[in-house]
Amino acid sequence: MIPEGYVEYRRREFCKDVKCPRQTTLQTQTEGSSEYENTRQECSTACLYTTWQFHHWLIEKGYLILKPTASSER
């Protein structure tokens, strides 16, 4: 659940903002096509950016990473 007054990160927002070449390629392909799925697979297995870069981008953009309280964990 997203707290009131906050927005959730949108899928590939980071990729679009940093102008990732694979994201640029995805935007020219038809969603669901074999080319699109191959490019998507490359993204998920061999991202051009690091977790550190993504995390710091989130901070720069004002995103918060939220975790439920201990009572709602498994």
N, C-alpha and C positions, 0 to 999 in steps of 0.2 A: 504494500500500500504506500502510495506517495503522500508525504505530509502536505497539508494545505499550504499553498503559496510556493510550491516547488514544482519543477518539471523533471521528467525522466529523460535520461540520455536517449537520443534517437539513434537507431542503428546506423552505423557508418558515418556518423557526424564527424568524428575525428578524421577518418579517411578523406572525406570531402574537404574538410578545412585545411589539411596539410597537403592537399592535392596529390594524393597517392596515385602513381601511374596505373596501378591495377584498378583502383576505383574509377579512374578516368576511362579505362577500357571497359569496365562493367557498365558504365553509363551509356556506352555506344552499342552494347549488345542487348539482345532480346532476353528478358528475364525468363528463365526456364530452358533456354536453348542449351545445347551441349557446350558451346563456346562459353556461355555465361557460367555454367556449372563448373567447367574446368578452371576458369579464372577464380571463381569463388573458392574452389578447393585449394588453389595456390595460396589464396589469402589465409585460409584457416590452417594450413600446414607450414607455410613459409612466409609469414608476414614480413614486410620490409621495415617495420618499425618495432621498437622494443616496448616492453611493458613499462619501463621507466619513462620513455617518451610519452606514452599514452597517459600514464598517471600524472605526469607534470602538466600535460595539456589540460587534463581535467581540472587540476588546481588552478591553472591560469584562467580557465573559463568559468571558475566559480562553482564547479560541481562539488558535491559532498558524497562520500561513500557511506551509506547507512547500513547498520546491522541491527537486527531485532534484539530486544533485551534477552537476557539469559533465560527467562521464564518461557519464552516462546521458541527456544531452540530445542532440538531433538534430544 
